[in-house]
């Protein structure tokens, strides 16, 4: 089953990246606008780790090599084709097709340890690069740890601790750019995996009253953290930017936890197709708002800001829907399936949140020791 509230959150996160970028490109915008878009990317990171956690755990259960190969194929078929289409479109519009940055973007090597701001013509690609490398590195690290007898919990701790030490030792050299570098940010998605494990452990143990109090506190905490993220992001202090790498995922985790906890109540008030559509189009909105913005800057703009924004949104949603229906859906339908159909009801977007407690034998297979 899909979690409707997370579909809505995914759609809102995409829009709160696309709209601030439009505002920043077409008119003078205050600093906090950029902070909103960056915080939304952090939500995407943690949400990705959260919804993919069941598949990663499934790969660790047994037959890791075979299942992991399918996991990668499913992720690549889901993410790479629309990314390459958007990259090609942006490259054509900017006259950079088949340039060195084009191939770096296409191979997700553009922001491994450095970003050349002067040549960065597809600014959302940095986050996709972190995602793609996470798909490869994180499951392999966990599989090695589990097989070596270290246990799942300590493997995750070691993975995240390595990035903490790396940032602490290299912060002065890379500075604020470290926020967008693969070498420093793979653990940001791992926060979502940890959140999934934590929510699975707490499942069924809280009374409704305690849950209500907790969720209310989390809503207030998320609001405070959102303000803090904007403050840290805009400040020149290097220490503040170091803290950001943990405050931002914490904010995103609290937000996801709150929304997911309220899912049943929220779902009762949401039309069935609206959340699904928001979730389906979120990735395309995230990718294709850049070429739409570039195209709009090349064409005459109406005098009315409202009309100009309306044209942007119609064009963005229309293009995203076109790519989704005519291009992506046939590819998603052709993806390989996992060998055990009963192991998990993964949707076309791999967005199901299956608790490991519902999967016989899974907990034993990835026992923490």
Number of C-alpha atoms within 10 A of each C-alpha: 10 18 19 25 24 24 21 22 23 25 24 16 26 26 20 20 23 24 18 19 19 20 16 14 15 16 9 8 14 10 13 16 17 20 20 21 21 19 23 23 21 23 27 25 26 28 29 21 24 26 23 25 26 26 23 22 23 24 23 24 19 15 11 18 13 12 21 22 15 18 24 14 15 21 19 14 16 20 18 14 14 20 20 15 14 21 24 18 17 24 19 13 15 14 10 15 16 13 11 12 19 22 14 14 22 18 11 20 19 22 22 19 14 15 16 10 9 6 12 16 19 18 11 16 21 21 21 18 22 25 23 19 16 20 20 14 12 19 21 18 15 24 25 15 20 22 12 10 15 17 19 23 17 17 21 21 12 16 18 19 14 14 17 17 12 13 21 12 10 12 18 12 10 15 16 19 16 24 20 19 22 25 18 24 23 24 27 27 25 25 24 27 24 19 22 26 19 12 15 16 13 10 11 9 9 11 8 10 9 11 15 15 10 14 20 13 14 20 17 13 16 20 14 12 19 20 16 15 24 21 16 20 23 14 11 11 12 15 15 17 23 19 13 20 20 15 19 25 25 22 26 25 26 22 25 24 22 21 22 19 17 15 15 13 12 14 14 10 8 13 10 11 9 14 21 18 14 22 25 21 23 23 21 24 25 23 26 25 27 24 21 22 20 16 15 18 12 10 8 8 14 11 8 9 12 10 12 14 17 12 14 20 19 11 17 23 17 14 17 22 19 14 18 18 12 10 13 18 14 11 15 16 10 10 16 13 14 20 11 8 9 9 16 18 14 21 12 15 17 18 23 21 22 21 18 19 12 12 14 10 13 20 15 10 16 22 15 14 11
